[in-house]
Amino acid sequence: MLDWFWLALAVKLAASAGIVVAASFLVERSRPFLGAMIATLPISAGPAYVFLALEHGPDFVAESSLASLSINAATILFLTLYAKLAPHHSAATSLGACYILWIACTIAITRMGPPLPGVLALNIISFMLGFILLRHATREGAAVRKPMPRWWDVPARIAAVMAIVVTVLVVGQALGPRAAGIAALMPVVLMSLAATLHPRIGGAATSVVFAHSLPGMVGFALALLVLHLSVVPLGSPVALSLALASCLAWNGMLILERRRKMS
């Protein structure tokens, strides 16, 4: 007899991996700004939350999304530090320092367990710090090396995405909504892009992509806030749709504004 649990898990893994791998290819072949707008869409956390909603009720999703929004502050700092380190250090050194920072911030935020006002304050402070530190880091003139294909690129990206989806589902089942929300915000997309782009197009160009990603992260934070506030009164399908729409609308607005300035 067919085990439907394993079939469903296989479908989830394949769908998530396909989304992230396609997005990373688009980032490689786009200008830094457009690539950043793609990278800051909920291409990893989004599928994870769809699966959580299918397996748990709105209250679970609401608590998970609040935990994710709090950890988003740590992800903003991860992004900011990588953009500062990448032009001067290797991908391994930059990622190692950023991941240590993310872990330390995540532990501190988790122990604090802030309510929504505190979570919003953490995000605002992180964004302000990021915009100050990266205010001169979005130059399009950074030299870009032509990417050379390597056989392990796609398998490595697929493995990373599958690992995060499995982690989110298992953690959510075993440890509850806050742990699932933290797992969903692991910077797997940023880490995958950094490990892929840095050796292929150079640290300076990768830094520009990350610096351009900071405004897009505002839309990602907005999506988590919309999900948290709307999932209980409106239900998971409507709330997830509104969250995605808010993120798409924000990034679309950024793209239109940039085109207006360049015209």
C-alpha positions as CSV (number, residue, x, y, z in Angstrom):
1,M,0.0,0.0,0.0
2,L,1.3,3.5,-0.9
3,D,2.4,5.5,2.1
4,W,0.8,8.9,1.4
5,F,2.8,10.7,4.1
6,W,6.1,10.0,2.3
7,L,4.5,10.9,-1.1
8,A,3.3,14.2,0.3
9,L,6.7,14.9,1.8
10,A,8.4,14.1,-1.5
11,V,6.1,16.5,-3.3
12,K,6.8,19.2,-0.7
13,L,10.6,18.8,-1.1
14,A,10.5,18.8,-4.9
15,A,8.3,21.9,-5.1
16,S,10.4,23.9,-2.6
17,A,13.7,22.9,-4.2
18,G,12.4,23.8,-7.7
19,I,11.4,27.3,-6.5
20,V,14.7,28.1,-4.8
21,V,16.9,26.7,-7.6
22,A,15.0,28.6,-10.3
23,A,15.2,31.8,-8.2
24,S,19.0,31.4,-7.7
25,F,19.5,31.0,-11.5
26,L,17.5,34.2,-12.1
27,V,19.6,36.0,-9.6
28,E,22.8,34.9,-11.4
29,R,21.5,36.1,-14.7
30,S,20.0,39.4,-13.6
31,R,21.4,42.8,-12.6
32,P,22.1,43.1,-8.9
33,F,19.0,45.1,-8.1
34,L,16.6,42.8,-9.9
35,G,18.3,39.8,-8.5
36,A,17.9,41.2,-5.0
37,M,14.2,41.7,-5.6
38,I,13.9,38.0,-6.5
39,A,16.0,36.9,-3.6
40,T,13.9,38.7,-1.0
41,L,10.6,37.0,-2.1
42,P,9.5,34.3,0.4
43,I,10.9,31.5,-1.8
44,S,12.0,29.4,1.2
45,A,9.8,30.5,4.1
46,G,6.7,30.7,1.9
47,P,6.5,27.0,1.0
48,A,7.4,26.1,4.6
49,Y,4.5,28.2,5.9
50,V,2.1,26.6,3.3
51,F,3.1,23.2,4.6
52,L,2.7,24.3,8.3
53,A,-0.8,25.7,7.5
54,L,-1.8,22.4,5.9
55,E,-0.7,20.5,9.0
56,H,-1.7,22.9,11.8
57,G,-4.4,25.4,12.7
58,P,-4.3,29.2,12.4
59,D,-3.3,29.7,16.0
60,F,-0.1,27.7,15.4
61,V,0.7,29.7,12.2
62,A,0.1,33.0,14.0
63,E,2.5,32.1,16.8
64,S,5.1,30.7,14.3
65,S,4.9,33.9,12.2
66,L,5.5,36.1,15.2
67,A,8.6,34.0,16.0
68,S,9.7,34.3,12.4
69,L,9.2,38.1,12.4
70,S,11.4,38.4,15.6
71,I,14.2,36.3,14.0
72,N,13.9,38.4,10.8
73,A,15.8,41.0,12.8
74,A,18.7,38.6,13.0
75,T,18.5,37.9,9.3
76,I,18.7,41.6,8.5
77,L,22.0,41.7,10.4
78,F,23.2,38.6,8.6
79,L,22.6,40.3,5.3
80,T,24.2,43.6,6.4
81,L,27.3,41.9,7.7
82,Y,27.8,39.8,4.6
83,A,27.5,42.9,2.3
84,K,30.2,44.5,4.4
85,L,32.6,41.5,4.5
86,A,32.2,40.0,1.0
87,P,34.3,42.5,-1.0
88,H,37.3,41.8,1.3
89,H,37.0,38.2,2.4
90,S,36.2,34.8,1.0
91,A,32.7,33.3,0.9
92,A,33.6,30.8,3.6
93,T,35.0,33.5,6.0
94,S,32.1,35.8,5.3
95,L,29.4,33.2,5.7
96,G,31.0,31.8,8.9
97,A,31.0,35.2,10.6
98,C,27.5,36.0,9.5
99,Y,26.1,32.6,10.6
100,I,27.8,33.0,14.0
101,L,26.1,36.4,14.3
102,W,22.7,35.0,13.2
103,I,22.9,32.2,15.8
104,A,23.9,34.6,18.6
105,C,21.1,37.0,17.8
106,T,18.6,34.2,17.4
107,I,19.5,32.8,20.8
108,A,19.2,36.3,22.4
109,I,15.9,37.1,20.8
110,T,14.5,33.6,21.7
111,R,15.4,34.1,25.3
112,M,13.8,37.5,25.3
113,G,10.6,36.2,23.8
114,P,9.4,39.7,22.9
115,P,5.7,40.5,22.2
116,L,4.6,42.1,18.9
117,P,5.6,45.7,19.8
118,G,9.1,44.5,20.9
119,V,9.4,42.4,17.7
120,L,8.6,45.4,15.6
121,A,11.1,47.5,17.5
122,L,13.8,44.9,16.9
123,N,13.1,44.9,13.2
124,I,13.1,48.7,13.0
125,I,16.5,49.0,14.8
126,S,18.0,46.3,12.6
127,F,16.8,48.0,9.4
128,M,18.0,51.4,10.5
129,L,21.5,49.9,11.3
130,G,21.5,48.1,7.9
131,F,20.5,51.2,5.9
132,I,23.2,53.3,7.7
133,L,26.0,50.8,7.1
134,L,25.1,50.0,3.5
135,R,24.1,53.5,2.3
136,H,27.1,53.6,-0.1
137,A,27.1,49.9,-1.0
138,T,24.7,49.7,-3.9
139,R,27.0,50.7,-6.7
140,E,26.2,48.8,-9.9
141,G,29.8,49.2,-11.2
142,A,31.3,46.3,-9.3
143,A,33.2,44.0,-11.5
144,V,31.3,40.8,-12.3
145,R,33.1,37.6,-13.3
146,K,31.4,35.4,-15.8
147,P,29.9,32.4,-13.9
148,M,31.5,29.0,-14.6
149,P,29.1,26.1,-14.3
150,R,30.0,23.4,-11.7
151,W,28.4,20.0,-11.5
152,W,27.6,20.3,-7.8
153,D,25.9,23.7,-7.8
154,V,22.4,22.5,-8.4
155,P,22.6,19.4,-6.2
156,A,24.0,21.5,-3.4
157,R,21.2,24.1,-3.7
158,I,18.5,21.3,-3.8
159,A,20.0,19.6,-0.7
160,A,20.0,22.9,1.2
161,V,16.4,23.6,0.5
162,M,15.2,20.1,1.2
163,A,17.1,20.2,4.5
164,I,15.3,23.4,5.6
165,V,11.8,22.1,4.6
166,V,12.3,18.8,6.5
167,T,13.7,20.7,9.5
168,V,10.7,23.1,9.6
169,L,8.2,20.2,9.4
170,V,9.9,18.0,12.0
171,V,10.6,20.9,14.4
172,G,7.1,22.1,14.1
173,Q,5.7,18.7,14.9
174,A,8.1,18.0,17.7
175,L,8.8,21.3,19.4
176,G,5.9,23.6,18.6
177,P,5.1,26.8,16.7
178,R,7.8,29.1,18.0
179,A,10.6,26.6,17.1
180,A,9.0,26.1,13.6
181,G,8.9,29.8,13.1
182,I,12.6,30.1,13.9
183,A,13.5,27.2,11.6
184,A,11.4,28.7,8.8
185,L,13.6,31.9,9.0
186,M,16.9,30.1,8.7
187,P,18.8,32.2,6.0
188,V,19.0,29.2,3.7
189,V,18.3,31.3,0.5
190,L,20.9,34.0,1.5
191,M,23.4,31.3,2.4
192,S,22.8,29.4,-0.8
193,L,23.1,32.6,-2.9
194,A,26.3,33.7,-1.1
195,A,27.9,30.3,-1.5
196,T,26.9,30.2,-5.2
197,L,27.4,33.8,-6.3
198,H,30.6,34.8,-4.4
199,P,33.0,32.4,-6.1
200,R,31.2,32.8,-9.4
201,I,30.8,36.6,-9.8
202,G,33.1,37.9,-7.1
203,G,32.7,39.2,-3.6
204,A,32.2,42.8,-4.6
205,A,29.3,42.0,-7.0
206,T,27.8,39.6,-4.5
207,S,28.0,42.4,-1.9
208,V,26.0,44.7,-4.2
209,V,23.2,42.0,-4.6
210,F,23.0,41.7,-0.8
211,A,23.0,45.5,-0.3
212,H,20.1,45.8,-2.7
213,S,18.3,43.1,-0.8
214,L,17.9,45.2,2.3
215,P,14.9,47.3,0.9
216,G,13.3,44.1,-0.3
217,M,13.5,42.6,3.2
218,V,11.1,45.3,4.3
219,G,8.5,43.7,2.2
220,F,9.4,40.3,3.6
221,A,8.9,41.6,7.1
222,L,5.6,43.2,6.1
223,A,4.4,39.8,4.8
224,L,5.2,38.1,8.1
225,L,3.3,40.9,9.9
226,V,0.3,40.5,7.6
227,L,0.3,36.8,8.1
228,H,0.5,37.1,11.9
229,L,-2.3,39.6,12.1
230,S,-4.7,38.1,9.6
231,V,-4.4,34.3,9.9
232,V,-6.6,33.8,12.9
233,P,-9.5,36.1,11.8
234,L,-9.3,35.2,8.1
235,G,-7.9,31.7,8.0
236,S,-4.7,30.3,6.6
237,P,-5.5,30.4,2.8
238,V,-6.5,34.0,2.8
239,A,-3.8,35.1,5.2
240,L,-1.1,33.4,3.2
241,S,-2.4,35.0,0.0
242,L,-2.4,38.4,1.6
243,A,1.1,38.0,2.9
244,L,2.4,37.0,-0.5
245,A,0.5,39.8,-2.2
246,S,2.0,42.4,0.2
247,C,5.5,41.2,-0.5
248,L,5.0,41.2,-4.2
249,A,3.4,44.6,-4.1
250,W,6.3,46.1,-2.1
251,N,9.0,44.7,-4.4
252,G,7.0,45.7,-7.4
253,M,6.8,49.3,-6.0
254,L,10.6,49.3,-5.5
255,I,11.2,48.2,-9.1
256,L,8.9,50.9,-10.5
257,E,10.5,53.5,-8.3
258,R,13.9,52.5,-9.5
259,R,12.8,52.7,-13.1
260,R,11.3,56.1,-12.5
261,K,14.6,57.4,-11.1
262,M,16.7,55.9,-14.0
263,S,14.4,57.3,-16.7
